[in-house]
Amino acid sequence: MTDSGSLMADPPAHADILAAAGLTEAELWGGTLSVTSPIDGAEIARVTETDPGEMPAVIARAQTAFRDWRNLPAPRRGELVRLLGEELRAAKEALGALVTLEVGKIASEGLGEVQEMIDICDFAVGVSRQLYGLTIASERPGHRMSETWHPLGPVGVISAFNFPVAVWSWNTALALVCGDPVIWKPSEKTPLTAMACMKILGRAIARFGADAPEGLVQLAIGGAEVGAALVESPDVPVISATGSTRMGAVVGPRVMARWGRSILELGGNNAMIVAPSADLDMAVRAIVFSAVGTAGQRCTSLRRLIVHESIREDLLARLKSAYASLPVGDPRKAGTLIGPLVDKVALDAMQAALERARAEGGIVHGGAPVTDAVPGGAYAAPALVEMPGQTETVRTETFAPILYVMSYRDLDAAIALQNGVPQGLSSCIFTLNLREAEAFLSAVGSDCGIANVNIGPSGAEIGGAFGGEKETGGGRESGSDAWKGYMRRQTSTVNFSADLPLAQGVRFDL
C-alpha cells in the first residue's frame, strides 16, 4: 500500500502538537497513566490519574456547584456555552491536531470533530431560550395545568476513545444550559484531548465571570474504579456513557439499580440496503466513506452491506476497485484516507474476526496488516468480506474497517437482515423507488434510531440527536429534544376557581 503523503513535508513533532494545545511538561509527565499515539506507538505522556478515593469529594463539589448554577437564568447559562464555542473556534486547529495525534484520525476528521463541538455550542445557546413546557387542558373547571422543566443535578459523562472530544461537548453544552454541572471521565486512551478541552473551557469561564461556580465542570482521569464511582453514586442523577454494548450492559443496570437515569450511545453494527434501482455511483461513495472512515472505528460505521442479488457482482467490482486505491498511512499527511487502528489489540481483533468469517464460509478481500505505513503503528487495509449469510461473526460488531456483504431477493428479507442484530444505532437504504424508501422508514422498516435514504449511516447532524441503542434501552444526545434527558419535568395545577373539587360521592361537613 503506497503512502501517498511520503512526498509531503514532515508532519509536526509530537511535542509541538502538545505545546500548541497548551499542555505543559508538568502536566504531561510524572503520572502513572501511559498515553501512546496510535500513529507510531510512541509514548507521548504519562499523566496523573484521579484517585478513586477522591471521587466523593469531586461529586460533592459538583453538588455544591449545582445549587448555585441552577439558580442562574437559563439564557445566562447559555452565555457560557456561547463563549465556549468562541474559544473552540480559536483552538480548532490545535485541538484537531491533538485528536489526530492521540486517536489516529486523519487531519480532516480531527478538525471535523472539533467543528461538531462548535456546532453543538451554537445549538445549545438557542436551547437555553427554548426550555419550553406545555400548558395542559384540565378536566376540572377553573383549573389550569402546566409543565415546567427543572435542572436535574450533576451529570457524569463517560466517553470513548473514538470521539474523544465531541461526545463530551454534546453532553456538556446541553447539560450546562439545562442547569447541570458535569463530571467527565474520558477514555484512558485519550486523557490529553480531555485536558486540552478543560483548558479551553477554563478560558471561556474566565471570560464569563464569577457566576460560574467552582466545580461546575470537572475532569476525572482513570480506569474502571473512577467510572464506577460515578455510575454508583446517587448524587450523580444522570450518567451519559458512550462505548461498546458490553459496557452499556454493565452501566445501564447499575444506574437503574439506584434509580438513576442513563443515556447510552453504544455500538451500531450498522447496515446499508442497496436496492436494484439505487444510484450505484452515489452508493459506492457512501459505502467507502462510511465503512473506512476513522478506520472503521465509529459507532455509526457501515459494517453490513445487504445488496440485491441482481446488482451484487457489479457493486462488488466497483468496491474492490475503490478499496484497492485507498491510501493507508500517517494520518497527519495530506492524501491519507485511512489512519491506524487505535492499538495492536484492535488490529489483532480485526484479524481474528476475519479468520472467523473465513471459517463460516466468507471470502475475504483485503484486510491484511500494512507494515510499511508508519513503524510502531497498527495499520491495516480495509476488508470486504463476502458472506453466505448473517452469521454470528456478522452479528458481532468489530471496531475495525471490515464490511460484510450479503445478498437479498425481496425487501422484506433485506429489512429482516438489517434488523436481525442486537445493535440498533444507524441504518440506511439506497433506492430510487419511493415505495421501498417509505417502507424502510415505516414502523415495519428499520428498527434503528437513525434511518437514512440515499445517504450512508455514518454520522448525524447536530440537532437530529443520535438514535440510541435498542439492546440496552437507548439514549439521546447531541440535539433535537435530547435536552429533556438532562432535566426533570414538573406538572403544576393552579385552582383559580372559588370551589375545591372533591371526589365524586365524598362530602365534608365543615
C-alpha positions as CSV (number, residue, x, y, z in Angstrom):
1,M,0.0,0.0,0.0
2,T,1.5,3.3,-1.0
3,D,1.9,6.1,1.5
4,S,0.6,9.0,-0.7
5,G,1.9,11.5,1.8
6,S,5.5,10.4,1.5
7,L,6.4,13.4,-0.6
8,M,4.8,15.9,1.8
9,A,6.8,17.9,4.4
10,D,7.4,16.0,7.6
11,P,4.4,16.3,10.0
12,P,4.8,18.3,13.1
13,A,6.6,16.7,16.0
14,H,4.6,15.3,18.9
15,A,6.0,17.9,21.3
16,D,4.9,20.7,19.0
17,I,1.3,19.5,18.9
18,L,1.1,19.0,22.6
19,A,2.6,22.5,23.2
20,A,0.2,24.1,20.8
21,A,-2.7,22.6,22.8
22,G,-1.4,24.3,25.9
23,L,-0.2,21.1,27.7
24,T,2.8,21.7,29.8
25,E,5.7,19.3,30.7
26,A,4.5,19.1,34.3
27,E,1.0,18.1,33.1
28,L,2.3,15.6,30.6
29,W,4.8,13.7,32.8
30,G,5.1,12.4,36.3
31,G,1.9,10.4,36.4
32,T,1.1,6.7,36.1
33,L,-1.2,6.5,33.1
34,S,0.8,6.0,29.9
35,V,-0.5,7.6,26.8
36,T,0.7,6.4,23.4
37,S,-0.1,7.7,19.9
38,P,-1.7,5.2,17.5
39,I,0.3,6.8,14.7
40,D,3.6,5.2,15.7
41,G,3.0,3.6,19.1
42,A,5.3,6.2,20.8
43,E,4.6,7.2,24.4
44,I,3.7,10.8,24.4
45,A,2.8,11.4,28.0
46,R,2.4,9.7,31.4
47,V,-0.3,11.7,33.2
48,T,-1.6,11.8,36.7
49,E,-4.8,9.8,37.4
50,T,-7.6,10.7,39.7
51,D,-7.5,8.7,42.9
52,P,-10.8,6.8,43.2
53,G,-10.9,7.8,46.8
54,E,-11.2,11.4,45.8
55,M,-14.4,10.8,43.8
56,P,-16.7,11.5,46.7
57,A,-15.1,15.0,47.1
58,V,-15.4,15.5,43.3
59,I,-19.1,14.6,43.4
60,A,-19.7,16.8,46.4
61,R,-18.1,19.8,44.6
62,A,-20.5,19.2,41.7
63,Q,-23.5,19.1,44.0
64,T,-22.4,22.4,45.6
65,A,-22.0,23.9,42.1
66,F,-25.4,22.6,41.2
67,R,-27.1,24.6,43.9
68,D,-25.7,27.8,42.6
69,W,-25.8,27.1,38.8
70,R,-29.5,26.1,38.7
71,N,-30.5,29.5,40.1
72,L,-28.9,31.3,37.2
73,P,-31.4,32.1,34.4
74,A,-31.0,29.7,31.5
75,P,-30.1,32.3,28.9
76,R,-27.3,33.4,31.2
77,R,-26.1,29.8,31.4
78,G,-26.2,29.8,27.6
79,E,-23.8,32.7,27.5
80,L,-21.1,30.4,29.0
81,V,-21.7,27.9,26.2
82,R,-21.6,30.7,23.6
83,L,-18.2,31.7,24.9
84,L,-17.0,28.1,24.8
85,G,-18.0,28.0,21.2
86,E,-15.9,31.1,20.5
87,E,-12.9,29.5,22.3
88,L,-13.3,26.3,20.4
89,R,-13.2,28.3,17.1
90,A,-9.9,29.9,18.2
91,A,-8.4,26.5,19.2
92,K,-9.8,24.4,16.4
93,E,-6.5,23.8,14.6
94,A,-4.6,22.9,17.7
95,L,-7.3,20.7,19.2
96,G,-7.9,18.9,15.9
97,A,-4.2,18.1,15.6
98,L,-4.2,16.7,19.1
99,V,-7.2,14.5,18.2
100,T,-5.2,13.2,15.3
101,L,-2.1,12.6,17.4
102,E,-3.9,10.8,20.3
103,V,-6.6,8.9,18.3
104,G,-5.0,8.5,14.9
105,K,-7.8,10.2,12.9
106,I,-6.8,11.8,9.6
107,A,-6.4,15.5,9.8
108,S,-9.7,16.4,8.2
109,E,-11.6,14.1,10.7
110,G,-9.8,15.6,13.7
111,L,-10.9,19.1,12.6
112,G,-14.4,17.8,11.8
113,E,-14.8,16.5,15.3
114,V,-13.9,19.9,16.7
115,Q,-16.4,21.5,14.3
116,E,-19.1,19.3,15.8
117,M,-18.2,20.7,19.2
118,I,-18.7,24.2,17.8
119,D,-22.0,23.2,16.2
120,I,-23.4,21.8,19.5
121,C,-22.5,25.0,21.3
122,D,-24.4,27.1,18.7
123,F,-27.4,24.7,19.1
124,A,-27.3,24.7,22.9
125,V,-27.2,28.5,23.1
126,G,-30.6,28.5,21.2
127,V,-31.9,25.8,23.5
128,S,-31.1,28.0,26.5
129,R,-34.0,30.2,25.5
130,Q,-36.3,27.3,24.5
131,L,-36.7,25.1,27.5
132,Y,-40.4,25.1,26.9
133,G,-43.1,23.3,28.8
134,L,-46.7,22.7,27.8
135,T,-49.9,24.2,29.0
136,I,-52.4,21.4,29.5
137,A,-56.2,21.4,29.4
138,S,-57.6,20.4,32.8
139,E,-60.7,18.3,33.2
140,R,-61.6,20.4,36.3
141,P,-63.5,23.7,35.9
142,G,-61.5,26.7,37.0
143,H,-58.1,25.0,36.8
144,R,-55.0,25.3,34.7
145,M,-52.3,22.7,34.3
146,S,-48.8,23.4,33.1
147,E,-45.4,21.7,33.0
148,T,-42.0,23.2,33.8
149,W,-38.6,21.7,33.2
150,H,-36.1,21.9,36.1
151,P,-32.4,21.0,36.3
152,L,-31.7,17.5,37.5
153,G,-28.2,17.6,39.0
154,P,-24.7,16.6,38.2
155,V,-24.2,14.7,35.0
156,G,-21.5,12.0,34.7
157,V,-20.1,11.8,31.2
158,I,-18.1,8.7,30.3
159,S,-16.7,8.9,26.8
160,A,-14.9,6.5,24.4
161,F,-11.7,6.9,22.5
162,N,-13.1,7.1,19.0
163,F,-14.8,10.5,19.6
164,P,-12.6,11.9,22.4
165,V,-13.9,15.5,22.5
166,A,-17.2,15.6,20.5
167,V,-19.1,13.3,22.9
168,W,-18.1,15.4,25.9
169,S,-19.3,18.6,24.2
170,W,-22.6,17.1,23.1
171,N,-23.4,16.3,26.7
172,T,-21.8,19.3,28.4
173,A,-23.2,22.0,26.2
174,L,-26.8,20.8,26.8
175,A,-26.2,19.9,30.5
176,L,-24.8,23.4,31.2
177,V,-27.7,25.3,29.6
178,C,-30.1,22.9,31.5
179,G,-28.5,23.9,34.8
180,D,-26.5,20.8,35.5
181,P,-22.8,20.5,36.4
182,V,-20.6,17.9,34.6
183,I,-18.1,15.4,35.7
184,W,-16.1,13.9,32.8
185,K,-14.3,10.6,32.7
186,P,-12.7,10.2,29.3
187,S,-11.3,7.0,27.9
188,E,-7.9,6.0,29.4
189,K,-6.6,6.1,25.9
190,T,-7.4,9.8,25.4
191,P,-6.8,11.9,28.5
192,L,-4.7,14.6,26.7
193,T,-7.6,15.8,24.5
194,A,-9.7,15.9,27.6
195,M,-7.1,18.0,29.4
196,A,-6.9,20.4,26.4
197,C,-10.7,20.7,26.4
198,M,-10.7,21.7,30.1
199,K,-8.2,24.4,29.3
200,I,-10.4,25.8,26.5
201,L,-13.4,25.7,28.8
202,G,-11.3,27.4,31.5
203,R,-10.7,30.3,29.2
204,A,-14.5,30.6,28.5
205,I,-15.2,30.5,32.2
206,A,-12.6,33.3,32.8
207,R,-14.5,35.5,30.4
208,F,-17.8,34.5,31.8
209,G,-17.0,35.7,35.3
210,A,-17.9,34.8,38.9
211,D,-21.4,33.4,38.0
212,A,-19.7,30.1,37.2
213,P,-19.2,28.2,40.5
214,E,-16.2,26.2,41.3
215,G,-16.6,22.6,40.4
216,L,-19.0,23.3,37.5
217,V,-17.2,21.1,35.1
218,Q,-14.6,18.6,36.5
219,L,-12.3,16.1,34.9
220,A,-11.7,12.6,36.4
221,I,-8.9,10.6,34.7
222,G,-8.7,7.0,35.4
223,G,-10.0,3.5,34.9
224,A,-13.0,1.4,35.9
225,E,-12.9,2.4,39.5
226,V,-13.3,6.1,38.7
227,G,-16.2,5.3,36.3
228,A,-17.8,3.0,38.9
229,A,-17.8,5.9,41.4
230,L,-19.9,8.0,39.0
231,V,-22.1,5.1,38.0
232,E,-23.0,4.1,41.5
233,S,-23.4,7.5,43.2
234,P,-26.9,8.6,43.9
235,D,-25.6,12.1,43.8
236,V,-25.0,11.9,40.1
237,P,-28.6,11.5,38.8
238,V,-27.6,11.3,35.1
239,I,-24.9,9.1,33.6
240,S,-24.3,9.5,29.9
241,A,-22.0,6.7,28.7
242,T,-20.6,6.1,25.2
243,G,-18.9,2.9,24.3
244,S,-19.5,-0.8,23.5
245,T,-22.7,-2.6,24.0
246,R,-20.8,-4.8,26.5
247,M,-20.1,-1.6,28.6
248,G,-23.6,-0.4,28.3
249,A,-25.0,-3.7,29.5
250,V,-23.0,-3.2,32.7
251,V,-23.6,0.5,33.2
252,G,-27.3,0.6,32.5
253,P,-28.5,-1.9,35.2
254,R,-26.1,-0.4,37.8
255,V,-27.5,3.1,37.2
256,M,-31.1,1.8,37.2
257,A,-30.4,-0.1,40.5
258,R,-30.1,3.2,42.3
259,W,-32.9,4.8,40.3
260,G,-30.7,7.0,38.2
261,R,-31.1,7.9,34.6
262,S,-28.8,6.6,31.9
263,I,-28.1,8.0,28.4
264,L,-26.4,5.2,26.5
265,E,-24.9,5.6,23.0
266,L,-23.3,2.3,22.1
267,G,-22.3,0.1,19.2
268,G,-24.1,0.2,15.9
269,N,-23.2,-2.8,13.6
270,N,-24.9,-0.6,11.0
271,A,-26.3,-1.8,7.7
272,M,-27.0,-0.5,4.3
273,I,-29.5,-2.0,1.9
274,V,-28.7,-1.4,-1.8
275,A,-31.8,-1.9,-4.0
276,P,-31.9,-2.6,-7.7
277,S,-32.9,1.0,-8.5
278,A,-30.0,2.5,-6.5
279,D,-27.7,5.1,-8.0
280,L,-24.6,2.9,-7.7
281,D,-22.1,5.7,-8.1
282,M,-23.7,7.5,-5.2
283,A,-23.9,4.3,-3.2
284,V,-20.2,3.4,-3.7
285,R,-19.1,6.8,-2.4
286,A,-21.3,6.5,0.6
287,I,-20.2,2.9,1.3
288,V,-16.5,3.7,1.2
289,F,-16.8,6.9,3.3
290,S,-18.9,5.2,6.0
291,A,-17.1,1.9,6.1
292,V,-13.5,3.0,6.2
293,G,-13.7,6.5,7.7
294,T,-11.8,6.6,11.1
295,A,-10.5,3.2,10.1
296,G,-14.0,1.7,10.9
297,Q,-13.8,3.0,14.4
298,R,-17.1,4.9,14.6
299,C,-20.3,3.8,16.3
300,T,-22.0,4.8,13.1
301,S,-19.5,3.0,10.7
302,L,-21.0,0.8,8.0
303,R,-20.4,-2.8,8.8
304,R,-23.0,-4.8,6.9
305,L,-23.9,-4.4,3.2
306,I,-27.1,-6.0,2.1
307,V,-27.2,-6.0,-1.7
308,H,-29.9,-7.1,-4.1
309,E,-28.6,-10.2,-5.9
310,S,-29.2,-8.6,-9.4
311,I,-26.6,-5.9,-8.7
312,R,-24.2,-7.7,-6.3
313,E,-21.4,-8.5,-8.7
314,D,-21.4,-5.1,-10.3
315,L,-21.3,-3.3,-6.9
316,L,-18.6,-5.7,-5.6
317,A,-16.4,-5.0,-8.6
318,R,-16.7,-1.3,-8.0
319,L,-16.0,-1.6,-4.3
320,K,-12.9,-3.8,-4.9
321,S,-11.5,-1.2,-7.2
322,A,-12.2,1.6,-4.8
323,Y,-10.8,-0.2,-1.9
324,A,-7.6,-1.0,-3.8
325,S,-6.9,2.7,-4.3
326,L,-7.4,3.9,-0.7
327,P,-4.1,5.3,0.8
328,V,-3.3,3.9,4.3
329,G,-0.7,5.7,6.3
330,D,0.3,8.6,8.6
331,P,-3.0,10.4,9.3
332,R,-1.2,13.7,9.6
333,K,-0.1,13.7,6.0
334,A,-2.2,15.1,3.1
335,G,-3.7,12.4,0.9
336,T,-4.0,9.8,3.6
337,L,-7.6,8.4,3.8
338,I,-7.1,5.6,6.4
339,G,-5.1,6.1,9.5
340,P,-4.2,3.5,12.2
341,L,-6.4,1.4,14.4
342,V,-6.2,2.6,18.0
343,D,-3.7,-0.1,19.1
344,K,-2.4,-3.6,18.4
345,V,-5.2,-5.1,20.4
346,A,-7.7,-3.7,17.9
347,L,-5.6,-4.9,15.0
348,D,-5.5,-8.4,16.5
349,A,-9.3,-8.3,17.0
350,M,-9.7,-7.4,13.3
351,Q,-7.6,-10.3,12.1
352,A,-9.4,-12.7,14.5
353,A,-12.8,-11.6,13.1
354,L,-11.6,-12.2,9.5
355,E,-10.4,-15.7,10.4
356,R,-13.8,-16.4,12.0
357,A,-15.5,-15.1,8.9
358,R,-13.4,-17.4,6.7
359,A,-14.3,-20.4,8.9
360,E,-18.0,-19.5,8.4
361,G,-17.6,-19.6,4.6
362,G,-16.7,-16.0,4.0
363,I,-14.4,-14.8,1.1
364,V,-12.1,-12.0,2.4
365,H,-10.8,-9.3,0.1
366,G,-8.1,-7.2,1.7
367,G,-7.8,-6.7,5.5
368,A,-4.1,-7.6,5.8
369,P,-1.9,-5.6,8.2
370,V,0.0,-2.8,6.5
371,T,3.6,-2.9,7.7
372,D,5.2,-0.2,5.5
373,A,2.9,2.7,6.7
374,V,4.5,4.0,10.0
375,P,6.7,1.8,12.2
376,G,5.1,1.1,15.5
377,G,1.5,1.8,14.4
378,A,-1.4,-0.6,13.9
379,Y,-2.3,-0.2,10.3
380,A,-4.5,-2.5,8.1
381,A,-6.0,-2.4,4.7
382,P,-9.8,-2.3,4.8
383,A,-11.6,-5.6,4.2
384,L,-14.5,-6.6,2.1
385,V,-16.0,-10.0,3.2
386,E,-18.5,-11.9,1.0
387,M,-20.6,-13.8,3.5
388,P,-23.1,-16.7,2.8
389,G,-25.5,-15.2,5.4
390,Q,-25.7,-13.3,8.6
391,T,-23.5,-15.5,10.8
392,E,-22.6,-15.0,14.4
393,T,-19.4,-13.1,13.3
394,V,-21.5,-10.7,11.2
395,R,-23.9,-10.2,14.2
396,T,-20.9,-9.3,16.4
397,E,-19.5,-5.8,15.9
398,T,-15.8,-5.5,15.4
399,F,-14.4,-1.9,15.7
400,A,-12.3,-2.1,12.5
401,P,-12.7,-1.5,8.7
402,I,-14.5,-4.7,7.9
403,L,-17.5,-4.7,5.6
404,Y,-19.6,-7.9,5.4
405,V,-21.5,-8.3,2.1
406,M,-24.7,-10.3,1.9
407,S,-27.4,-10.7,-0.8
408,Y,-31.2,-10.5,-0.8
409,R,-34.1,-11.1,-3.1
410,D,-37.0,-9.2,-1.7
411,L,-37.2,-6.1,0.5
412,D,-38.8,-7.8,3.4
413,A,-35.9,-10.2,3.6
414,A,-33.4,-7.3,3.4
415,I,-35.2,-5.5,6.3
416,A,-35.2,-8.7,8.3
417,L,-31.4,-8.9,7.9
418,Q,-31.0,-5.3,8.7
419,N,-33.0,-5.7,12.0
420,G,-31.5,-9.1,12.8
421,V,-28.7,-7.9,15.1
422,P,-28.9,-6.8,18.7
423,Q,-27.4,-3.4,18.0
424,G,-29.6,-0.6,16.6
425,L,-28.0,2.8,16.1
426,S,-28.0,3.7,12.4
427,S,-29.2,2.3,9.1
428,C,-29.8,3.3,5.5
429,I,-31.2,2.2,2.2
430,F,-30.1,3.3,-1.3
431,T,-33.1,3.2,-3.7
432,L,-34.9,5.5,-6.2
433,N,-38.1,3.6,-5.6
434,L,-40.4,5.7,-3.4
435,R,-42.3,2.7,-2.1
436,E,-39.1,1.0,-0.9
437,A,-37.9,4.1,0.7
438,E,-41.1,4.7,2.6
439,A,-41.4,1.1,3.7
440,F,-37.9,1.3,5.1
441,L,-38.8,4.4,7.1
442,S,-42.1,2.9,8.3
443,A,-43.0,1.1,11.5
444,V,-42.3,-2.2,9.8
445,G,-38.9,-1.0,8.4
446,S,-35.7,-0.2,10.1
447,D,-35.7,-0.6,13.9
448,C,-32.7,1.8,14.3
449,G,-32.8,5.2,15.9
450,I,-31.3,6.7,12.6
451,A,-32.8,5.6,9.3
452,N,-31.5,7.3,6.1
453,V,-32.4,7.2,2.5
454,N,-29.6,7.6,-0.1
455,I,-27.1,8.7,2.5
456,G,-24.8,6.4,4.5
457,P,-25.2,5.6,8.2
458,S,-22.0,7.4,9.3
459,G,-22.5,10.4,11.5
460,A,-25.5,12.5,12.5
461,E,-26.0,16.2,12.2
462,I,-26.3,18.4,15.3
463,G,-30.0,18.9,16.1
464,G,-31.0,15.4,14.9
465,A,-29.8,13.6,18.0
466,F,-28.3,10.2,17.9
467,G,-30.8,7.4,18.0
468,G,-30.0,5.3,20.9
469,E,-29.4,1.6,21.2
470,K,-32.2,-1.0,21.1
471,E,-30.3,-3.7,23.0
472,T,-29.9,-1.6,26.2
473,G,-32.8,0.8,26.2
474,G,-31.2,3.6,24.4
475,G,-30.4,7.2,24.9
476,R,-30.4,10.5,23.0
477,E,-27.7,13.1,23.0
478,S,-26.4,15.8,20.6
479,G,-29.6,17.8,19.8
480,S,-33.3,17.6,19.0
481,D,-35.2,17.2,22.3
482,A,-32.2,15.5,23.9
483,W,-32.1,18.3,26.5
484,K,-35.0,16.7,28.3
485,G,-32.7,13.9,29.3
486,Y,-30.8,16.3,31.5
487,M,-33.9,17.8,33.2
488,R,-36.9,16.7,35.3
489,R,-40.4,17.6,34.3
490,Q,-42.8,19.1,36.9
491,T,-46.5,19.4,36.3
492,S,-48.4,22.0,38.2
493,T,-52.1,22.6,38.7
494,V,-53.5,26.0,39.7
495,N,-57.0,26.3,41.0
496,F,-58.3,29.8,40.2
497,S,-62.0,29.0,41.0
498,A,-63.9,29.6,44.2
499,D,-64.5,25.9,44.8
500,L,-62.4,23.0,45.8
501,P,-63.4,20.0,43.7
502,L,-63.9,16.8,45.7
503,A,-64.0,13.2,44.6
504,Q,-67.5,12.1,43.5
505,G,-69.6,10.9,46.4
506,V,-67.4,12.5,49.1
507,R,-68.9,15.1,51.4
508,F,-67.3,17.1,54.2
509,D,-69.3,19.0,56.8
510,L,-67.1,21.9,57.8
